[in-house]
């Protein structure tokens, strides 16, 4: 395939991917206000953590209603558009990721394709787990944050501030959950061994707690501890996966007689050049005697 064909294929794949994302964004925009397939509306689902704040600690209209403040004319529209686009992009991820895969896959070998599919599946699963944990942490984090001030303040969050807080927390938790995948990949390519990871365990765990304290947007102890503990458990899981991988690699090298080989030492292969035998001439088969045709008239 020529470069021009590659560019045409890239344009086609990007067009289909953008179309899927646009359709998903429209669906998410409509889902904000409507219940679909028996599910609660996207708006109710998103503001449910805020509604978990005790009634006496947040602004309300004298009943059990739960509403965010709109401080700008277009704030509600932009929030609905932003959340709908994010939800639509997440829901249509298998479709537009398939278009990306169809463009990349022809240039990969079979082993590389298997590795890439495994990587995408595990990365997506970890991101979803991180986002789910963040969504369950939001109510507890908000309750702690609005609890400061000894009941001298009444919480009245604007829609933009609240949505930005929730989306930032979901993104931070989702991306942070990719840590074990990165550690396992570094171990697979031989850059980090189980022995080094075990030696660095305490320092890395301490760094994870510092990262959680800095990364969480609310700076509340609930979300910080939840992220730090989750990352510590995932890091420990990655260490155990590295231990199994290194053990199998050591057995394989021992079976090949390369267990004691230093990293900077060449493998003991026989590189002595061998002589090329002269090609023996092939015997030429004897020529067959030509048979002459005898006419019947000549024989008489």
N, C-alpha and C positions, 0 to 999 in steps of 0.2 A: 504494500500500500504506500503510495507516494505521500509527501508532506501535504499536498493539497487535499488529498482524500482524508488524511488525519484531521485537518482543520475543519473540513465539512462534517466529519463524524463528530468532532468536539462541539461544533455549533448545534448539531441536531440533538446531542445528548443534553447539552445545557438548556436548550429550548424546552425539551420534555421535562427536565428537572424543575425548571422555573414554572412550568405549567402546573405540575403536581403541587408545588409549594403554594402557588396562587389559589388553586382550588381548595387546598387545605386551609389557607388563611381565610377564605370566604366562609368555609364551613365553621371555623373557629369563631369568626366574627358573629355569625348567626347563633352559634351555640351559647354565646355569652348571655343571651336573654331568654333562650328557649330550652325547655327540657327535651332531650332527644333520646329515644330508645329507653325511656324510663330512667335515664340518668339525670341528676340535678343539673341545672344550668351551669355553664362555666363560671359565670359571675358569682353565683352562690358558692361554688366549690373553691374559688380563689379567695374570697373574703371570709370563708369559714374560720380560718385561724384567728382573724381579728375578732370575730364574733365570740370566740372562746374566752376573751377577756371578761372578767367579772363585770356585771352591769353597772355597778356603782363606780367603776374605774374608767368608763368610757362615756362619750357623749351619746345621748339617745333622745328620743322625742317623747319620753314619758311612758313608753311601752317597751316591749321586748324586741323592737326592730333593731336592725344592725345595718348601718349605712356609713359610707366614707364621705368625706368632704370633697367638694369640687370647688377649687379656688380659682380656676380659669375657665373661660367659656368652652374651650375645646379639650379640656382635660379628660372628661369622661369618654369622649370619642377616641382620643388618642390612646387611652388605656385599653379600651375595648379592641382597638385595632392592634395594639402591641401584643396583648395577651392572646388574641385570636390568631395572629400570625405565628406566635411561638407555639401555640397548641397545634395549629395546622401543620407546621413544619415538623413537629414531633410525630404527629399521627401519620403523615405521609412519608416519613423517613425511609421505610422499606422500598417505596417506589422510586424516590429520587436517588437513593443510594444504589439501587439496582442500575440506574442509568450511568452513574459514575463507575460502577463495577464493569458494565459492558464496554466502557471505553478503555479501562485499564487492563482487563483480563487478557485480551489477545497478546499483550506484550509480556506475559508472565509464563513461567514454566509451571508444570502441574504441581510441584512441591510448593512453589511460591504462591500459587492460587489457594492451595489448602491452608497455608500459613496465614495468608491475608484474610480468608474467610473466618478462620478461628480468631484472629486478632479483632476483626470488626465485631464479631458476635460477643466476645468477652468484654470488649470496650463498651459496647452498647449496654450490656447487662449491668456492668459496674456503674455506668453513668445513671441508669434508671434507679438502681439501688440507692445511690447517693442522693438523687433528687427526692426519692420517697422518704428517706430518713430526714432530709431537710424539711420537707413539708410537715412531718410530724413534730419536728423540733420548733417550728415557728410559733405555735401557740404558747409553749412553755417559755420560749425566749421573750415573747412579747409580754407575757404575764410578769416575768422578772423585771423587764425594763420599765413597764408602767408602774411597778410597785415601788420604785424609788420616789423619794420626795415626801414620804410619810403622809400620803393621801392629801397633799397640798395642791395636786395638779389633777386636771381632768383630761383624759386622753381623747383627742379629736384628730385623728390622722387624716391627712389629705390622700386622695386616691393615688396620686403620682408617687408620693413618698412611700406609701405602703407597698405598691406594686413593685417599685424599684428594689425595696428591701427584700421582698419575697423572691423575685427573679434572681437577684444577686446571690441570695443564700442557696437557691436551687443550683445555680451554675457553679458556685464554689464547691459545694458538696459533690456534685456530679463529676467535675474535673478532678477533684482531690481523690476520688475513689479510683482513679486510673493509676495510682501509685503502685499497687502490687503488680499490675501488668507491665509497667516500666521496669521494675526490679527483675521480674521473671525474664523479660526480653534481654536485659543486660547480662543476666546469668546464662541464657541460652547461647549468646554469641561469645561467651568466654571473657567478658570484660570484668565481671564481678563474680567471685566464687562464694560458696556457702561459708567457707572459713572466714573470709573477710566480712561478710554480712554479720556473722555471729560475733566477730570481734567489735564491730561498729554498732551493735544493737542498741546499747544504752545511749550513745550519742545521737543516733538517728531518732530514737523515741523522744528524747529531749527536744530535738529540733522539730519533730512533728507537733509537740505541744506548743512550741513557740509559733510555728506556722499557723496552727488553729487559732491562737489568740489574735494574730494579726489579720488573718484572712476573713474571719467571720465579721459581717458588716455591723451586727448589733453590738458587738463587744460584750455580750452577756455571757455569764458563766455556763448557762445551759447549752447553748449552741457550740461554745468553745469546747467544753468537755465532751459533748457528743461527737463532734468531728475528730477530736484528738484520740478518743478511745476507739472509734471506728477505724481510723487510719492505723493505729497501733495493732489492732487485730488483723487488719488486711496485710500489714507489713510482716507480721509473724507468719501468716499464711504463705506469703511470698517466700520467706526464708525456708519454710519446710518444703515448698516446691523446689527451691534451689538445692536443698539437701538431697532430695530424691534424684534430681537430674545429675548432680555431681557424682553421686554414688553409682548410677548407671554408666556414666561416662568413664569412671575409673575402672569398672569391671570390663568395659569394652576395650579400653587401652591395655589392661592386663592380659586380656585374651589375645591381643595382637602383639604382645611383647613390647609395648611402648610406655608402660607405666612409669618407668624411671627416667624417661626422656625429659630433659630440661626444655623450658619454653623457647629458649634461644638456640637450641641445638637442632640440627637437621635430622630428619628421620633416617635411620640406617638402611637406606635403599642402595642397591648395587647400581652405581652409575658408570661402571667400567664399560667403555665402548667395545662392542663386539665386531669382529670382521664379517664382512658381507661375502658370502660364498659366491663364487663365480657361477653364473648360470650355465648349466651343461647344455650343449647343443642338442636339440632334439633330432633323432634319426629321421632321415627323409625316407618315406616309404618308396619302395621300388615302383617305377612307372609300369603301368599295365600295357601289355602288348596290344597295339591297335589291330582290331579285326577288320579285314577288308571284305567288302561285299562282293560276292561273286554272282554275276548274272547267269541265269540259266542258259542264255544263248551262247555264252563263252564256254560253258561246260560241254556243249554238244559239238 
